[in-house]
Amino acid sequence: MDNLLLIIAVIFGVLQIILFFKIWGMTNNVAALTDKYIRSTNEELSAYFIAAKYKALGQTDKALEEIGERVEGKINSILADRAENYMRVDQMADKWENYRLKFEKVYRYLDAEMPEKYRNFDFEKLMKDVATMRQN
């Protein structure tokens, strides 16, 4: 009888240890999901707040400058995501198109047009240029 209780206790202990590590892994997944979805929403909202703040202060040029920096930062983050998540060029272009539409709203709010270099940013050409440079 004692042997049976000992075997059950050992199995129960092992299962608890496994459960502990499973739950620990799930908390890491929650952190990654939060970073992916909540942070991108906050970045988008902050672009809207920046535009509204500077427009209210009559500093549209300052707003356009800061929004331009955010657009370039977003392009850089897409390039960083490419390396980290093995994104294809068409996936990068789709992701940029989604952000571009949001940033165009901000530019329209500021009574400005999104600069051509951002509007028609070509990830395919960029990747071809990088490949060419690596070969030379």
NORNORBEL-V979466 format. One record per pair of residues at least 6 apart in sequence whose ideal C-beta (glycine too) atoms are under 8 Angstrom apart, sorted by the first residue. I is the first residue (numbers start at 1). J is the second residue. Records with the same first field share a line. If there is no record, write none. Layout:
I->J + J
This chain:
43->70 + 74
44->102
47->67 + 70 + 102 + 103 + 106
48->106 + 109
50->63 + 66 + 67 + 70
51->63 + 67 + 106 + 109 + 110
52->109
53->63
54->60 + 62 + 63 + 66
55->63 + 109 + 110
60->110 + 111 + 112
63->110
64->107 + 110 + 112
67->103 + 106 + 107 + 110
68->115 + 118
70->103
71->99 + 103 + 114 + 118
72->118
74->96 + 99 + 103
75->96 + 118 + 121
78->87 + 92 + 95 + 96 + 99 + 123
79->92
81->87 + 92 + 95
82->92
87->95
89->123 + 124 + 127
92->123
93->123 + 124
96->121 + 123
100->114 + 118 + 119 + 121
103->114 + 118
104->114 + 119
107->113 + 114
